[in-house]
Amino acid sequence: MKEILSPKTVKYDCLYFKGEYPCEPNKKRGKICKDCDEYAPISKKVLIIKLGALGDVIRTTPLVVYFKENYINCHITWITKSPEILPKHEINEIFPFQYPEVSVVLNNKFDIAINLDKDKEACILLNQVNADVKYGFSWQDGHIFALNKSAEEKLLTGLFDEYSKQNTKSYQEEIFEMCNLCFNNEKFLLDVNTSYLEKWNTIKDKADGKVIIGLNTGCGKRWLTRLWPDAYWIDLIKMLQKKNFYPVLLGGKDEDCMNLKYSSITGAFYPGTFSLEEFIALSANCDIIVSAVSMMMHIAIALGKPLVLFNNIFNKNEFELYDNGTIIEPESGCDCFYGTFCKRERHCMNDIFPEIVFEEIIKLDNKRSGK
């Protein structure tokens, strides 16, 4: 027994090795390293640094799909400020961006390390990480440093609006190229809480067979130039109700008053505000989603929901909808690229008319139902 339990017999390079507590084969099936038939030697250790906003983290998960599909027993570590949004069953280690976890990362060795953020702290972290190959943005001479040609292009799109407007690639194409990879429509990853999913299955009872249209009315606080007019939401809801659709108002605390008003005027169902985990499950029970560019957009794409997307201030080429949605922009264009304040007397979002949005919803519904 002493020989079996010797540290020399521990398979530290096994995919199941957890370090400070029993691995799954031991805990569930009583396996011991020395003669374990489930030993899975790690083929590739990958570190992904993506600190940013929830939506940015979600739309970076196709990289996980690629590495898992192309490297058997690939071990992935992800460090982020939004650990709650990452799928725990797909990523081996998910670390919050805090000192204890950063110290663990800095005392590990990786085959591949990737940083896709231009934040100083993310670049400095990649510079300090021990890895055979590094991709993305690092730190040199007191400033951000692009590690290859594709990273240089991505850096320039962030620094110069003129260059960014010329971009024809989706975000996924860009980040894959930064890693010397080819994007092949790898999908987003997102966990859905099954208990909450079942709870909000009751929406289908309320809809009584009608197609459920999730209306995400907000856009966050950073770029309020993306907001669609109140009157347009109300008109769209009435159009949907008249054609026997079942609109459901979605949003967070910032949209609560607005959604209560829309519900009061139209009678549309508004379930309220919830935790992120429950909000995802609620959204999963919708058939089609309507949203501005926001976290909801990324959630809808991850859930595989047909999406009607409002866009005005961003380059639409950035958004990969996987042939499952449509992007509507103001016919008059937009004068405030990535702008927080509208330069016009008449806001360009007034030129995305409810009738146009309604027509696109009809098209997506016909497509999803095979008409």
C-alpha positions as CSV (number, residue, x, y, z in Angstrom):
1,M,0.0,0.0,0.0
2,K,2.8,2.4,0.8
3,E,4.3,1.9,-2.7
4,I,1.0,2.4,-4.3
5,L,0.5,5.7,-2.5
6,S,4.0,7.0,-3.1
7,P,4.2,10.5,-4.7
8,K,6.4,8.9,-7.3
9,T,3.5,7.0,-8.7
10,V,1.2,10.0,-9.0
11,K,0.5,10.9,-12.6
12,Y,0.8,14.7,-12.4
13,D,0.4,15.0,-16.1
14,C,-3.0,13.4,-16.1
15,L,-6.0,15.4,-17.4
16,Y,-7.9,14.3,-14.3
17,F,-5.2,15.4,-11.8
18,K,-6.6,18.1,-9.5
19,G,-3.7,18.7,-7.2
20,E,-5.2,19.2,-3.8
21,Y,-8.2,16.7,-3.8
22,P,-9.1,13.4,-5.3
23,C,-9.6,13.2,-9.1
24,E,-12.9,11.9,-10.6
25,P,-11.7,8.4,-11.3
26,N,-10.6,8.0,-7.7
27,K,-13.6,9.6,-6.1
28,K,-16.2,7.9,-8.2
29,R,-14.5,4.6,-9.1
30,G,-11.7,4.1,-6.6
31,K,-8.9,4.2,-9.2
32,I,-5.3,4.7,-8.1
33,C,-2.6,6.2,-10.4
34,K,-0.3,3.2,-10.5
35,D,-2.7,0.9,-12.3
36,C,-5.4,3.3,-13.5
37,D,-6.9,2.5,-16.8
38,E,-8.3,6.0,-17.2
39,Y,-5.0,7.7,-17.2
40,A,-5.2,10.5,-19.8
41,P,-1.9,12.3,-20.3
42,I,-2.3,15.9,-21.2
43,S,-1.4,16.5,-24.9
44,K,-1.4,20.3,-24.8
45,K,-1.7,22.9,-22.1
46,V,-3.4,26.1,-23.2
47,L,-3.8,29.3,-21.4
48,I,-6.4,31.8,-22.5
49,I,-6.4,35.4,-21.1
50,K,-9.6,37.1,-21.8
51,L,-10.5,39.4,-19.0
52,G,-13.1,41.7,-20.6
53,A,-16.9,42.0,-20.6
54,L,-19.2,39.1,-20.4
55,G,-20.2,39.2,-24.0
56,D,-16.5,39.4,-25.1
57,V,-15.7,36.3,-23.0
58,I,-18.7,34.4,-24.5
59,R,-17.7,35.2,-28.1
60,T,-14.1,34.0,-27.5
61,T,-15.2,30.5,-26.5
62,P,-15.0,29.1,-30.1
63,L,-11.2,28.8,-29.4
64,V,-12.0,26.2,-26.7
65,V,-14.0,24.3,-29.3
66,Y,-11.1,24.3,-31.7
67,F,-8.5,23.1,-29.2
68,K,-10.7,20.4,-27.7
69,E,-11.5,19.1,-31.2
70,N,-7.9,19.2,-32.5
71,Y,-6.0,18.0,-29.4
72,I,-7.0,14.9,-27.5
73,N,-6.7,15.5,-23.8
74,C,-6.1,19.2,-24.2
75,H,-6.0,21.0,-20.9
76,I,-7.4,24.6,-21.0
77,T,-6.9,27.2,-18.3
78,W,-8.8,30.5,-18.7
79,I,-8.3,33.6,-16.5
80,T,-11.0,36.3,-16.6
81,K,-12.9,38.9,-14.7
82,S,-16.1,37.1,-15.6
83,P,-15.6,33.5,-14.5
84,E,-19.3,32.9,-14.0
85,I,-20.1,32.9,-17.7
86,L,-17.6,30.2,-18.8
87,P,-18.7,26.6,-19.3
88,K,-17.2,24.6,-16.4
89,H,-17.7,21.2,-18.2
90,E,-15.6,22.4,-21.2
91,I,-12.7,24.3,-19.5
92,N,-10.4,22.5,-17.1
93,E,-9.5,25.5,-14.9
94,I,-11.4,28.8,-14.7
95,F,-9.6,31.5,-12.7
96,P,-10.8,34.9,-11.6
97,F,-8.3,37.7,-12.3
98,Q,-7.1,38.0,-8.7
99,Y,-3.7,37.7,-7.1
100,P,-3.9,34.1,-5.8
101,E,-5.0,32.8,-9.1
102,V,-2.6,34.9,-11.1
103,S,0.2,33.5,-9.0
104,V,-0.9,30.0,-9.8
105,V,-0.8,30.8,-13.5
106,L,2.6,32.4,-13.3
107,N,4.0,29.3,-11.6
108,N,2.8,26.9,-14.3
109,K,4.2,26.0,-17.7
110,F,2.0,26.1,-20.9
111,D,2.5,24.9,-24.4
112,I,0.4,27.8,-25.8
113,A,-0.6,31.1,-24.1
114,I,-3.0,33.5,-25.6
115,N,-4.0,37.0,-24.6
116,L,-6.8,38.7,-26.6
117,D,-7.2,41.8,-24.5
118,K,-5.4,45.0,-25.0
119,D,-5.7,46.0,-21.3
120,K,-2.3,46.7,-19.7
121,E,-2.7,44.1,-17.0
122,A,-3.5,41.4,-19.5
123,C,-0.6,42.2,-21.7
124,I,1.8,42.3,-18.8
125,L,0.5,38.9,-17.6
126,L,1.1,37.3,-20.9
127,N,4.6,38.7,-21.0
128,Q,5.3,37.1,-17.6
129,V,3.7,33.7,-18.4
130,N,6.0,30.7,-19.0
131,A,4.9,29.3,-22.4
132,D,6.5,27.7,-25.4
133,V,4.4,29.8,-27.8
134,K,2.5,33.0,-27.2
135,Y,-0.2,34.7,-29.3
136,G,-2.0,38.0,-29.2
137,F,-0.9,41.0,-27.2
138,S,2.1,41.2,-24.9
139,W,4.1,44.0,-23.2
140,Q,7.3,45.5,-24.3
141,D,9.2,48.8,-23.6
142,G,6.3,50.0,-21.4
143,H,3.5,49.5,-23.9
144,I,1.3,46.9,-25.6
145,F,3.1,44.7,-28.2
146,A,1.5,42.7,-30.9
147,L,3.1,39.3,-31.3
148,N,2.3,38.6,-35.0
149,K,0.9,40.3,-38.1
150,S,-2.7,39.5,-37.3
151,A,-2.3,40.9,-33.8
152,E,-0.8,44.0,-35.3
153,E,-3.9,44.4,-37.5
154,K,-6.2,43.9,-34.6
155,L,-4.2,46.5,-32.6
156,L,-4.6,49.0,-35.4
157,T,-8.4,48.6,-35.6
158,G,-8.6,49.5,-31.9
159,L,-6.3,52.6,-32.3
160,F,-7.7,54.1,-35.5
161,D,-11.4,54.5,-36.4
162,E,-10.5,54.9,-40.1
163,Y,-8.7,51.5,-40.1
164,S,-11.5,49.8,-38.0
165,K,-14.2,51.0,-40.5
166,Q,-12.4,49.1,-43.3
167,N,-12.4,45.8,-41.4
168,T,-14.2,43.0,-43.2
169,K,-13.5,40.2,-40.8
170,S,-15.6,38.9,-37.9
171,Y,-14.2,38.9,-34.4
172,Q,-13.9,35.1,-34.5
173,E,-11.9,35.3,-37.8
174,E,-9.6,37.9,-36.2
175,I,-8.9,36.0,-33.0
176,F,-8.3,32.7,-34.8
177,E,-5.8,34.4,-37.2
178,M,-4.1,36.0,-34.2
179,C,-3.4,32.4,-33.0
180,N,-2.3,31.3,-36.5
181,L,-5.5,29.3,-36.9
182,C,-8.3,29.2,-39.4
183,F,-11.9,29.9,-38.2
184,N,-14.2,27.1,-39.3
185,N,-17.5,28.2,-37.8
186,E,-16.7,26.9,-34.3
187,K,-19.7,27.7,-32.1
188,F,-20.0,29.7,-28.9
189,L,-20.1,27.7,-25.6
190,L,-22.5,28.5,-22.8
191,D,-23.9,26.5,-19.8
192,V,-27.6,26.5,-19.2
193,N,-28.9,25.7,-15.8
194,T,-31.4,22.9,-16.3
195,S,-33.4,23.7,-13.2
196,Y,-34.0,27.3,-14.3
197,L,-34.6,26.1,-17.9
198,E,-37.4,23.8,-16.6
199,K,-38.8,26.6,-14.4
200,W,-39.1,29.0,-17.4
201,N,-40.5,26.3,-19.6
202,T,-43.8,27.7,-18.2
203,I,-43.5,30.6,-20.7
204,K,-44.5,28.1,-23.4
205,D,-47.7,27.4,-21.4
206,K,-48.4,31.1,-21.3
207,A,-47.7,31.4,-25.0
208,D,-50.2,28.6,-25.7
209,G,-48.5,27.5,-28.9
210,K,-47.5,31.0,-30.1
211,V,-44.0,31.7,-31.3
212,I,-42.1,33.4,-28.4
213,I,-40.2,36.6,-29.3
214,G,-37.7,37.7,-26.7
215,L,-37.3,41.5,-26.8
216,N,-34.1,42.7,-25.2
217,T,-34.9,46.4,-24.8
218,G,-31.7,47.7,-23.3
219,C,-28.1,48.1,-24.5
220,G,-26.0,48.7,-21.4
221,K,-24.9,52.0,-20.0
222,R,-21.7,52.5,-22.0
223,W,-23.1,53.3,-25.5
224,L,-26.6,54.6,-25.0
225,T,-26.5,55.7,-28.7
226,R,-27.7,52.1,-29.4
227,L,-31.1,52.6,-27.7
228,W,-34.2,52.1,-29.8
229,P,-37.0,54.6,-29.2
230,D,-39.7,53.7,-26.6
231,A,-42.5,54.3,-29.1
232,Y,-40.9,51.8,-31.6
233,W,-40.8,49.0,-29.0
234,I,-44.4,49.6,-28.2
235,D,-45.4,49.6,-31.9
236,L,-43.4,46.4,-32.5
237,I,-45.1,44.7,-29.5
238,K,-48.5,45.5,-30.8
239,M,-47.6,44.3,-34.3
240,L,-46.4,41.0,-32.9
241,Q,-49.5,40.6,-30.8
242,K,-51.8,41.3,-33.7
243,K,-50.1,38.5,-35.8
244,N,-50.4,36.0,-32.9
245,F,-46.8,36.1,-31.7
246,Y,-46.0,36.1,-28.0
247,P,-43.6,38.9,-27.1
248,V,-41.6,38.6,-23.9
249,L,-39.7,41.6,-22.5
250,L,-36.1,40.9,-21.4
251,G,-33.5,43.0,-19.6
252,G,-31.6,43.7,-16.4
253,K,-32.1,46.1,-13.6
254,D,-31.3,49.1,-15.9
255,E,-34.2,48.2,-18.1
256,D,-36.7,47.3,-15.3
257,C,-38.6,50.6,-15.3
258,M,-38.7,50.7,-19.1
259,N,-40.0,47.1,-19.4
260,L,-42.6,47.7,-16.7
261,K,-43.9,50.7,-18.8
262,Y,-43.9,48.6,-22.0
263,S,-45.8,45.8,-20.3
264,S,-48.3,48.2,-18.7
265,I,-49.1,49.8,-22.1
266,T,-49.2,46.7,-24.2
267,G,-49.9,43.8,-21.8
268,A,-46.7,42.0,-23.0
269,F,-45.3,39.5,-20.6
270,Y,-42.5,40.8,-18.5
271,P,-41.0,38.2,-16.1
272,G,-38.8,40.7,-14.2
273,T,-35.0,40.8,-13.5
274,F,-32.9,37.8,-12.4
275,S,-29.4,36.5,-11.9
276,L,-27.3,36.0,-15.0
277,E,-27.7,32.2,-14.8
278,E,-31.5,32.5,-14.6
279,F,-31.6,35.1,-17.4
280,I,-29.8,32.7,-19.7
281,A,-32.3,30.0,-19.0
282,L,-35.2,32.4,-19.5
283,S,-33.7,33.5,-22.9
284,A,-33.3,29.8,-23.9
285,N,-37.1,29.4,-23.8
286,C,-37.6,32.1,-26.5
287,D,-37.9,31.1,-30.1
288,I,-36.5,34.3,-31.6
289,I,-34.5,37.2,-30.0
290,V,-34.5,40.9,-30.9
291,S,-31.7,42.9,-29.4
292,A,-29.2,45.7,-29.9
293,V,-25.5,44.9,-29.8
294,S,-25.1,43.8,-26.1
295,M,-24.5,40.8,-23.9
296,M,-27.9,39.5,-25.0
297,M,-26.6,39.3,-28.5
298,H,-23.8,36.9,-27.5
299,I,-26.2,34.9,-25.3
300,A,-28.6,34.5,-28.2
301,I,-25.9,33.3,-30.5
302,A,-24.6,30.9,-28.0
303,L,-28.1,29.5,-27.5
304,G,-28.5,29.1,-31.2
305,K,-31.5,31.4,-31.3
306,P,-32.4,33.3,-34.5
307,L,-31.5,36.9,-33.9
308,V,-32.6,40.2,-35.2
309,L,-29.7,42.5,-34.3
310,F,-29.8,46.3,-34.2
311,N,-26.5,47.9,-35.1
312,N,-25.6,51.5,-35.7
313,I,-22.2,52.5,-34.1
314,F,-20.2,49.4,-34.8
315,N,-18.7,47.7,-37.9
316,K,-21.3,45.0,-38.7
317,N,-18.6,42.8,-40.2
318,E,-17.5,42.1,-36.6
319,F,-20.5,40.1,-35.8
320,E,-20.7,36.4,-36.7
321,L,-24.4,35.2,-36.6
322,Y,-23.7,31.7,-38.0
323,D,-26.3,32.2,-40.7
324,N,-29.0,32.4,-38.0
325,G,-29.9,36.0,-37.9
326,T,-30.1,39.4,-39.6
327,I,-28.5,42.8,-38.9
328,I,-30.6,45.9,-39.3
329,E,-28.9,49.3,-39.6
330,P,-30.3,52.8,-40.0
331,E,-30.9,53.5,-43.7
332,S,-29.5,57.0,-43.0
333,G,-26.2,55.6,-41.7
334,C,-24.5,56.6,-38.4
335,D,-22.2,59.5,-37.7
336,C,-20.8,58.4,-34.3
337,F,-18.6,55.3,-34.8
338,Y,-18.2,53.8,-31.3
339,G,-19.7,57.0,-30.1
340,T,-21.3,57.6,-26.7
341,F,-23.2,60.7,-27.8
342,C,-25.2,61.1,-31.0
343,K,-24.0,63.9,-33.3
344,R,-27.4,64.3,-35.0
345,E,-30.5,66.3,-34.0
346,R,-32.5,63.2,-35.1
347,H,-31.0,60.0,-33.6
348,C,-30.1,57.5,-36.4
349,M,-31.9,54.7,-34.4
350,N,-35.1,56.5,-35.3
351,D,-34.5,55.3,-38.8
352,I,-34.8,51.6,-37.9
353,F,-38.5,51.4,-38.2
354,P,-40.7,48.8,-36.4
355,E,-42.2,47.6,-39.7
356,I,-38.7,46.7,-40.9
357,V,-38.0,44.8,-37.7
358,F,-41.3,43.0,-37.9
359,E,-40.6,41.9,-41.4
360,E,-37.3,40.4,-40.4
361,I,-38.9,38.6,-37.5
362,I,-41.4,37.0,-40.0
363,K,-38.5,35.9,-42.3
364,L,-36.6,34.3,-39.4
365,D,-39.8,32.6,-38.2
366,N,-40.5,31.2,-41.7
367,K,-36.9,30.0,-41.9
368,R,-36.9,28.3,-38.5
369,S,-40.2,26.6,-39.2
370,G,-39.1,25.5,-42.7
371,K,-41.7,27.6,-44.6
